[in-house]
Amino acid sequence: MATIHPEARTSTHPAVLIEDDVVTSMTGRRWLAATRLATGFIFLWAFLDKTFGLHYATGAAVAEGDPSLSWLDGGTPSQGFMQFAATGPFADTFASMASPATDWLFMLCLLGVGVAVMLGIGLRIAAVAGSLLMVLMWAAEWPFIQGTNNPLVDYHLIYALVLIVCASLLAGDTWGLGRRWAKIPLVQRFSWLR
């Protein structure tokens, strides 16, 4: 049997929790927003470069005169990585999963996380999806192998942590659409959409 305490009935918490309630320093909110935007751009840029072959690391041509390895030119954004770059005990597992379906899932995740984080909406979903992607990429590269920069933590885990921090601290409310998003009745009803 549940007991209702008088303090629970007279809560002073607002109906919609905003970033100001969580991060009280304006300077802190601005730096958090800058971190959110930079992280969102990392995901969005990876999507754009892999899709259109903008001649940076992820979409450059193999040799002078060759077409780029962009997705639109028939490149496989996840399959090559899963088949040839994956190392460690899960290499065969990742290689066996590589398919056009993984290309679509990978690219949709990059786009969805990038757009959500840049706009500051749906950060909780973006944090879960982006963190899952980053942990899988971390496992595929298996940093425990001798000769890596760090035997445990690499940039994939840092990106995952940044996504979680941004979602937890409502970083989309500063320089983003998070406050407006939070006022939508559906988002108020299902807080995981926040």
N, C-alpha and C positions, 0 to 999 in steps of 0.2 A: 504494500500500500504506500502510495506516495504522500509525502508531507509537503505542503506548501508553506514556505516561510514568509512572514510579512515583508521582509526585505526584497524578496523576489517580485512581489506585486508592485512595489514602489520604485522600481529600477529607474534610474535617470539616464540610462543609455538611449541614444537617439535611435529612431527606427532604421535609419541608414547610417552605418558606420562609414566615415570618410577618413582619408589619409591624415588630415589634421588631428584626428583623435588618436592616431597611432604614432605618427612622427611629428613631434611638436615644434621642431625647428624648421623654419622656412628654408634655411640653407641646406639642411639635411634633405628636405623634400626635393629641392632643385637638383642636388647631386644624385639622388636616387632616380629622379626622372631622367637625368642625363645618362645614367647607367642603363636604365630601361631602354631608352631610345638607341643607344649604341648596341646593346645586345639584340634588340629587335632588328636593327639594320644588318647585323651579322647573319641572321637567319634569312632575312629578305634578300640580301645581296647574294647569298649562296644559291637561293632559288633562281634569281634573275640570271646569274652567271651560268649556272648549269642549264637553264632553259634556252638562253639566247646565245651562248658562247661568246661572251664579251671579251674574250682573249685575256682573261686573268687565269689564275692557277686552275680553276675548276672547269674552264671551258676552252682552254687554248688548243690550237691545232697541234697535232703530233709533230709535223714537219712543215717547213715553208711550203705554201701552196696547197696543203691538205685542208679539207674542211675542218671546222672546229668539232669538238666532241660534244657539242650542245645536244640537248635532248631533242630539239627540233630537227637537228641534222642526223638523227638516228643514234645518238649517244645513249649510253645507259648509265644514268647518274648513280645508281646504287650497285648495280651488278658487278661492275669492274672492281669497285672497292671490296665488295663482299667476297669475290672470287680470288682476287690477287693481293689485296692489301691486308686482309684479315690475317692475324698471326695468333699463336698460342693455342690453347686446348680447344677453343671454339671455332677455329678456322674452317674445319670441315662442315660444321653446322651452318655457319654463315654462307659458305659456298653453296651448300645444298639448298638454301632458302632463296638464293638470288634468282630473280625472275622479273618480268615486266610488272608484275603486281608490286614487288618491293620498290621498283622505280616510282610507281604512282604513289604508294604510301609515303615514301621518303620525300618526294617533291611536294605532296599535299601538306605534309607535316612542316616542311621548311616554310611554305607559303603561309599556312595558317598561323604558325607560331610567330613568324615575322610580322604579319599584318596585325594580329591581336596585340602583340607586345608594343609595336610602334603606336597603335591607336590607344593603348591603355585599357582595352576592354577584353573580357574573357580571359583575364590573366591566370585564373586558377586552372582552367582547361589547358591553356598554353603552357603553363608550368609543368603540368603532368605529362602532356604530350612531348614537349621539348626535353624534359628531364629523362623520360623513357628513351627517346632517340639518342640523347647524349650518353646515357649509361650503356646502351647497346653498342654505340660507336667506341666507347671506352673499352668495353669487353672485346670488341673485334680487334682493336689495336693492341690489347693485352700489354699494359705497361710494365709488367713484372719481368719482362725479358731483359737480360743483361744488355747494357748499352743505351737504355732509354734515359731521357732526362730526369725522370723521377719514377721510382718503382711503384708508386701508388696513385698519386694525384697528377692529372694532366688537365689541359684546357677544357676537355669535355665535362669533367666533373665541376669545374669552376663555372662554366656556363649553366649547368643544371642548378647549382646553388644560387646563382644570380637570378635565374627564373623563379625559383622558390621564394627568395627574399622579396623580389618585386611583387609577386602575388600576395605574399603574407602581409606586406606593409602597404598594400593598396597604392602602389607606385603609379598607377594609371590616372590617379586623380590630379596630379600636377603635370601640366603640359600634355594632357591626354584627355580622352573622353570618358574616363572612369566615373566621375561624379554623375554625369548625365546617364551613363549606362546603369549605374546603381539605382537610379530612380525609376527605371522601367519596372512595371509591376511583375513581370515574369522573372526578372532578375532578383527582385525583392523576395519573391516566393521561393525561388531556387537559388540559394546563396552560392552554390558551386559554379553558377554562371558568372559570378563577379570576377 
